[in-house]
């Protein structure tokens, strides 16, 4: 399958040696933990592979992950490094659709399934609206379905991004 090839290429980029034991902790630093619940997430081999690659990427690659796992507080350090990371597991692995250490993330779409490493669950539709820059005081009609809220967030754009687009158009097109 296409996603498997993309995961293999990503693992190569991360420095994971070919033929490595797939079940080793160094190859699966996030998903081998028994305490994870993945609330709201459809746990498939594809999703688990993405979560592990994101974790290895955020930890600095395979060698850094291996050395971190030698530390007595490895679990705490991994969870601390990943607590603010959000990953869109609906995207193909080649897209690298996860937030970086500065909290900057890729584009959110109407089909986005966002997993919060810190909360160990999917991001709710309301939280997706907050990611777009809406205020916590925002009120949605009770009759509005969660899917509709998620779609609204996926079709939206945060105000700073929109402002940057307008400024760019003013500077280039003479609008």
N, C-alpha and C positions, 0 to 999 in steps of 0.2 A: 504494500500500500504506500501511497505517496507520503503520508505522514511519517511512516517508519523510515523511509529514506531521508527525510528532512531531519528526523531525530538523530540518525546515524551521522549525518553531516555536522549537526550541531555538537554532538559528542566528540567528533574529531576536532572541531574548533576549540572545545573546552579542554583538550589534551587528554581525554580518556583513551587509554591504549586499546587498540583493537583486541578482541578476545578477552577483555576484562570480565570478571565474574559479575554478571548483571545483578545478582542478588547481594553483592557486597555493599556495605554501608557507604563507602566512598562513591559508589555509582548511584545510590539512592538515599541521599542524606535527608530528604524530606519525608519520603513515603514509607520508609522502613519503620518509622516510629509507630508504635501500637496505639498511642494516645490520640492520634488524629481522628476527627469525626467527619470532616469534609461536608458539613451540613448544607443540604440543598444541592449538592454537586453530584452529577452522575459520574461515578468513579469507574473509569475505563482504563485499559492499559495506555491509551493515547494521552489521556489527561494526567495520569500518574507520571508518565515519561516527561511531559511538558513541565510539570511541577518540579521534578528533580533537576531537569536541565536549567530551569530558572534559578533554582537554589545554588547549583554549582557555579552558574554564571555570576550571581550576586556575591558569592564567597571568593571569587577571584580565579576560578578554574579548578581543574581536577587536583593538581598538586597542592594548592592552598587548602582545598577541602579535605584532602587526606591528612595534611598536617594538623588542621584544626580538629579533626576527629580524634587525634591522639591526646588532646587536652582533656583534663578531668571535667571541665565545665562545657564540653562541646555542645551539648543539647541547648543549654542556655544561650551560648554565643550564636548558634545557628538561628534560634528563634528570635534573638535580638536583631540579628542582621536582616531577617525577613519580615519583621513585624509591620513595616509600613508598605510592603510590596503588594501590589494588586496585579493579578495576571488574568488576561482574557483567554480562557481555555477554549473558546469557540473558534479562535483563529488558528490557522495552520502554524506549525512550529517555526517555519521559515520567517514568519512575520515578527518574531520576538516581541509579542504583544504583552509587555509587562512594564510596570513603572520602575524607574531607576531609583537610586538612593536619594535623589533630590525630589522625588515624588512626581516626576514628569512621566506621563504615560502616553501610549499610542491612542489613536482615535477610537472613540466609543461608537458602536453602531447599534441599530435596533436589535440585532441578533447577539449582541455581546453577552457572554456569561462570564462575569468577573468573579474571581476567587480572591478573597483576602487572606493572605498567609497569617496575619496577626490575629484575625478573628476565627480562622479555620472554618470559613463558611463562604457562601456566595454573597455578593454585595446586593442588598435589596434595591428595589426600584427607586424607593425614596432616596437611598444613599447615592444612587446613580445621578439623581437630580442634584444632590449636594456636590458631587464631583464636577458637575457642569457649572458650579458657581452660584447656585440658588441658595437663598437664605434658609436657615433652620426654621424661621418663622413662616416659611411658605406653607400654604394650606391647599390641599387637594380635595376635590369633592369626594365624599364617601362612596359615591356611586362609581367612581373611576376604578377600573380594574388595574391590577398590578402590571399586567402585560402592556396596557395602554400607557402607564407611567414610564415603564421601561422603554417603550417605543418613543415616547416624547423625549426622554433623556438621550436616546440614541440619535434622534433627528436634530437635537439642539446643538448649540455651540456656546461655549463659555464667553462671557462678555469681554474679557481681555483679548481673547483670540479674535473675536468679531471686530473689536476696535482696531487691532493690528491689521486686519484685512482692509478695513475702511481707510486707515492711514496710508497703507501701501497703495491702494487705488487712487487716493488723492495725490500721492507723490508721483505716480507713474502715468495715469490716464488723463489727468486733468478733469476728473469728475466734478 
